[in-house]
Amino acid sequence: MADPTHERLDLTVVLHALSDPTRLAVVAQLDRVGEMSCGCLTVTVAKSTLSQHLRVLREAGVTHTRPDGNQRWLS
């Protein structure tokens, strides 16, 4: 699924995405570092759970995911 454009952002969806402590921690790390590989995130959840959290952030338009070979870079 493509990232939503700024015109299509929904405040309710964005606030829901930021309401989870794990997702908020991901956004805080990205704020400090800028762009980083998904595998370098410091979180205390399983990879499958992290995948779901990253999906919610991406679909809300909070993050952008850039594929590069077999890695995914978040910003």
Secondary structure, 3 states (H helix, E strand, C coil): CCCCCHHHCCHHHHHHHCCCHHHHHHHHHHHHHCCEEHHHCCCCCCHHHHHHHHHHHHHHCCCCEEEECCEEEEC
